[in-house]
């Protein structure tokens, strides 16, 4: 179903020879975002300090901070750097986290806590079931030592959109603190602090804002930032120290990714022009719907039932047809201008196709046509998945 995605947006094709990146980031960016990186900036210069201040202000506006309760701290590196910074800065060394796991990125959070030496317990729902409020409430009631809950907003290893509002309500009602990895959702899916209370949230430049890789950012309550002094395990990932230095000088503590920041500011302008979270999310949902309908018409099936499909990335089962080979399929699509993502499931073979980035429904129609051509080239007449895959999907609960 087509949706109103806000202001009219022009989708120029990628630069010559450049494919569409149908991944959860890095992703296809606009030509104007790329052009923003053509100028050099002095990291201590007043112009760049003003750019950093604007970046922080705009991100807080997207997060819905209306009374100055929260602040935004950018952090050099990939998104995982910022996740580790959030965990190491806000989870006290004597604290204990409840990690909600249903994919690779929840597992990475647990692995990070292992390295940090922080106590934690896990609710592991496997590859594709969502954590639900009642089981989180039960876990918190059973273990008073649990001080924090850590949730992945959109688990891109499966494409599942976790019920963040439901979890946030439970965590708040139990007097605990919520840390959210919204790496692949912030900017396209609602995460307003006035409606979904959290202690801190982390995301990245190269996801739904449609910038390029180079830094992540943490939106956190100021009282959490103030209380994090001296807590972090790391010199460079210390969010309190980064925040305090930004507040004092307007500068990043260590060399910032200046060109990436410039590109991100252009991406933020385009995000606003499209209608913000509402407009961006509507376009991505439209991309998903066109993709899923077209792929199902060819016989493909999604890992998730419709109620849990995110507008970020969709996991499809590999066809049962003996002539289907993922690497061949990947190469045929790349030759036609589309780069997809391999699957990360442990039980059945799958692949993933992203719905985010500078592309619209017309591009998704072209992708489905390219998939049709690729199947024909492989001699795959039917993309129906094996019965075992559908049996796994049947385990999903409403």
N, C-alpha and C positions, 0 to 999 in steps of 0.2 A: 504494500500500500504506500503510495506516495505521500510525503509529509511536507508541510510548509517549513522550510529550513531557514526562515528569516530572510535577511537581505539577499538580493541577487549576488551570486558569486561567480566570477569568471574562472574557468578551469582550463588554463593553457596546457597543452601537452608537455611532457617532460622534455628536457633539452635533448638535442639530437643524439640518438644512440642510448639514451638513458631509460631503463625500464621502470615500470611502476613497482614499488616495493609494497607487496601485500603482506606485510609483517607487522608485529606489534611495536615497531620502532627499533632502529631508525626507520623512517617512512618517507614517502614522497613529499617533498616540500615545494612551495611555490618558487617561481623564478625570482620574485621580489625578495623572498627570504634569502635565497642564495646570493643575490646581489648585495644584500646588506653586509655581507662578509668581505667585501672588496676593499674596505678602508681599514687602516690600522688605527688603534686607539692606545693611548698611554694609560696604563692601569692606575696611576696616581693622579691623573689629570682631572680637573673639575668636571669636564664634559662626561667622562666615564663615570665619575661618582654620581652625577645626575642620572645617568642611565641606570645605574644600580638602584638608586632610590625609586625611580619610576617602575622598574621591574618589581620591586618589593610591594609597592603601592598597588599596582595592577593585580598582582596575584592575590593580595589580601581582599581586593574587591571581588574577584572571582570566588573566593572562599566565603564571602558573605560577612566578613568582619565589619560590623557597623559601629562599634563602640570602642575600638582600640584594645580589646581584650587579647587579641592574637597579634603575632608578628611573623614575618617571613624571613627565613635565613637561607640564602642560596649556598650551595656547597659544591666545590669542584669535583669532577669525576662522574662516573656513570651513576645510574639510579641506585645501584646496590651500595655505592659509597654512602649515599644519603640515608638509606635504610639502616646501615650499620651505625651511622652517626646518630640517628634517632634512637636506636636501641641502646647504644652505649651511653648516651647522654641523659635519657629520660627514665630508664629502668635502673633504680638504685641497685647497688651491688648486693644489698641484703634483700632486694625485692624478688618477686617470682612472677613469671608471665604465663598466661594461658595462651598458647599459640593455636590458632584455628587453621588447620591444614586441609587443603583439598587440591593439591597440585605441587608443582616444582618450586613455586615461589614461597609458599608456606613452609615447605621443607627447607628452603634456603634460610628463612628466618630462624628456624630451629637450629640449623647448622651454625649460623652466626652467633646465636646465644651460647652454643657449645664452646665456640672459640673465645667468646667474651667471659666465659665462666659464670654466666648468670643462670639462676635456677629457672626451670620452666616445666610445664606439663603440656600435653598435646591432646587435642581432639582431632583425630585424623579421619576424614570422611572418604579417603580413597581419591581416585582421579577426578570424580565428577559429581559428587553429592555435596550440597551446600551445608554449612553449619547452620543450625537453627537456634532461635532464642531459648527455648525450654532446656535444651541440653547444655547451653552455656550457663544458664541460670543454675542448673543442677550442679555443674562443676564448680562454680563460684561458691555455692552454698556448702559444698562438701570440703572445700579447702580454703580456709580463711587466710592462708599465707599468700594467696594469689592477689597481687596488687594491680596487675595490668592484664589487659587482653590485647592480643595482636591479631589483626585481620587483614587479609588481602582483599581489596575491594573487587577487582576483576582478576580472576586467576587465569592468565592467558595460556597456561599449558593446556587447558581444556576449552577456554572461552567462557567459563561460567561467571555470571554476575552474582556475587554473593549478597545476601540480604543485609546490607550495612546498616540501614535504619533500624531494622529489627534488633540487630546485635547491639547497636549503640544504646537503644532504649534499655535493654536488659543490663548492660554494663553500668549505665548511669544509675539505674534503680538499685543496684547492689553496691553502690559507692566505690566502684573501681574505676580505673583510668583506661581509656581506649587509645591504642596506637594503630593507625591505618596506613597500609601500603596501598596508595591509590595511584600507583605508577602509571597504569594504562587506562585510567578512568577519569582522573581529574581534568576538568576543562570540557568534558563532553557529557558527563553524568552528574546529577545533582549531588553536592556534598557541602551544603550550606551549613555553617557552624551554628546558625540559629535554629536549625532543624535536626541536625545530626551532631550532637556534642562529642568532641574528642579532645584528648590532651595534645595530640600531634598527628599530623598527616604528612606523608612524603610523596612527591611525584618527581617528574623529570622533564627536561626541556624538549626532548625528542619524542613526545607521545602526542596527546590530544591537542596540545597547543600548536603542534606542527612546526616546532623548531628543529634544531640539529643537535646531535649529541655533544656533551661537554660539561654539563652540570645538572644537578638535581636541586630540589628545594624542599624545605620543611616549613610548614605552617603550624605553629604551636602557640599554646597559651603563654603569655608573657610570664606568668607565675611559674610555669614549668621551666622556661628558659632561665629564669632567675635562680630557681632551685637546683639547676644542673651544674652549678659552678663546682669544679674540682672532681666531678664524678666520672668523666669520660676516661676510657682506657687508652685513648689515642690523642696525640698532639694535634694532628691535622684534621681529625674528624670530630673535634670538640665543638659542639653546637653552641654552648654557652660562650666559649672564647670567640668563635666566629661572630656571633651576635653582638657581643660586647664591643668588638673591634669595629664592626659596621656602625654601631650606634655612636661610637666615639669619633670615628674618622670618616665614615662614609665609604670606606675601602674594604675589600676582601683582605684577609690576613696574608694569604699567599697568592701567587700569580693567578689572576682570574682568566677564564677563557674569553678574552675580550671580543673576538669575532663572533663567538657563539652567543654572547649576550646581545650584541647588536642584531644578530639574526632573530633572536628570541623576541626582542622588542617589536620588530616588524611582524613577527608571527602573532604577537599579542594584539597588534592593531588589526590584523586580518581576522582574528578571533572575535574581536568586538564588532567589526563591520558585518560579520556573518550572523550576529545575534547572540553572541556569547555562548554560554553552556547550552541554552535551549536550541539555538540554531545549529551549533556544531553537532550536538547529540542527535538532532532530527536528521541531518544529512547522513551521519553514520548509520542510523537505524534504517534509513532508506537504502543505503548501500547493502546492508545485511539482508534486507528483505528481498532485494533483487537477486543477490547472490544465492541465497538459500532456495528461492523458487526455481531459479535456473538450474542449479545443481541437482535438485530433487527431480526435475523434469528429465535429467539424464540418467537417473537411477541412484545417484549418490544419496547418502543419508547422514544427518548430523549426529554427533555423539550425544548432544543434549536435546531434550524435548524443548518445544518452543518457549515455554515459560521461563527457562533459565538461559536462553541464548542472549549473550551480550551483543551490543552493537560495535564491539571492539575487534573481536576475532572469532572465527567459527572453525570448529574442528569437524572434519569429515572422515568417515571410515574409508579405508582403502577398499576398492572393489574386490569382489571375490574372483573375478575373471582371471584365469591363469596367465594371460598375456599382460596383465597390468604390472608395471614395475615403477616404483615411485621415482627413482632417479631419472629414468627415461621420461616420465611424465613431467618432472621438474625441468629437465633440459628442453623439452618441447615447448613448454610454456615460456621459459626464459627467452627462447628464440623468437617468440611472438610478443615479447615486451613485458612479461609479467614474472615477478619473482615471488614464489610462495614459501611457506615455512614447513619443515618436517614436523611430525607429531612428537609428543612427549609422553604418550600413554604407555603404561607398562603391561596392559592386558591384551590390547588389540592394536593392529597397525592402523595408523591414521596420518593425516596431514592437516595443516591449518592455513586458513586464508584470512588475512586482515582486512578490516573494513574502514580503517582510519588512514588519514593522510590526505593530501591534496588531490582528491578524486571524487567523482560523483556517480550517480546511478548509470549514466551513459558508459562510464569506464567499466562498471561491473557487467553490463550487458556485453561489452567487448570481451571481457574475461571469459564469460560463459561460452561465447563463440570460440575462443581460443581453446578452452577445455574440450569442446566438441571436436575440434580439429585434432587435438592431441590424442584423444581416445581413438579416433578413426585411424590415425597414423600408427598406433600401437596394435590395431586390430581388436580393440575392446568394444564389443557391441552393447554391453550392458554394464553399468557401473554399480549395480546392486551390491551391498556389502555382504560378507559371509554371515551365516545364521548366528555364529558365536558372537559377532559384534552386536547384532540386534538383541541378543539375549542379555548382553552386558547393559545395553541401554534400558532394557526393561526393568533393571534394578532401581532406576531413578524413582524418586517419590515425588508426588505432586507438591 
